[in-house]
Amino acid sequence: MIRGQIVTSIAQAICAGTIFYFLRLPVPLFVGAATFLSSMIPIVGASMVWLPFVAYLFLKQQVIKALLLLFLGTCVISGIDNFLKPAIIGEKIKLP
């Protein structure tokens, strides 16, 4: 179970850093590291990192980047948790 959590956190961190890099947002390496740590917190997880950036981008009137980050954050960064973790943990504990 711990291995599944760590692998999922690493995948989310890599995705978050890559998305921030390609959107030309500040400090993608820091965002990746922060995502790794925050993704281990149940329920809120990785959204604790990327969601404030969405609000920041809206306040800075960069609506396209904000909407893109909102979509990618929801579907890709936080979505990894819904697919990768059950695939890794489910095979070891024999749960569907």
N, C-alpha and C positions, 0 to 999 in steps of 0.2 A: 504494500500500500504506500509506503514511504517512497519507494522507487517511482511509482506512478505519479505521485505528487511532484517529485523533483523533476522528472522528465517533462511533465506538463508545464511546470513553471519555467523551465529552460526554453521550451518551445514558445510560450507566450512572450517571454523576454526578447527572444530573437525577432519574433514578429513585430512587437511593439517598437523595438529599436529600428528595424528596417522600415516600417511605415513612417516613423518620425523622420528618418533620413530622407526618404523619397518625397515626403511632403515639405522638406526643407524647414522643419521645425527645430527649435533649439534643443541642444544636449541629448541627442539620440542614445548615446551610450549610458548616460545617467538614467534616462527613461527606461531603458532595457533592464538595468540593475534594479531600479525601483519596482518595476513590474515583476521581476523575479521574486523579490521579497513580498510584495503585496499579494501576489497570486496565491500565496499559501494561506491567506486569511479567507475563511469560508464566507460565502454569499457575496460580499462586495469585491473581493479579490483585485484583479487587474484593473477594474474600472475605477478604482481609487486613484490611479495614475493618469489614465488617458481622459477621463471625464472632465476633470478640472481644465485640461487643455482645450477641450471643446468649448467650455464656457469662456475661457480666455480668448479664443479665436473669434467667438461671436461678439465679445466686447470690443475687440480690435477691428470689427467689421470685415473679417475675412471669412465670409459666410461659406464659400465653396470649400475651403479647407476644413472648416468646422463640420460641415455636413459630411464630407468625405471621411474625416476622422471619426465622427459618430457612427457612420455605417461600418467602417473597417474595424473600429473598436468593438462594436457590438457583434458583428458577424465573424470576424477573424480572430482578434485577440482574445476576447472573452468566449467566443464560440469554440475555441480549441479545447477548453475545459470540458465541454459537453461531449466531445467526440474522442479525444485522445485518452483522457483519464479512464473512462469506462473500458476502452479497448485494452489498455495496459493492465488495469486492476482487475477487470472482469475475467481475464484469461487465467490469472493466478488464483483467485478465490472461487472460481467456478460459479459466478453469479451471472445472470443474463444482463 
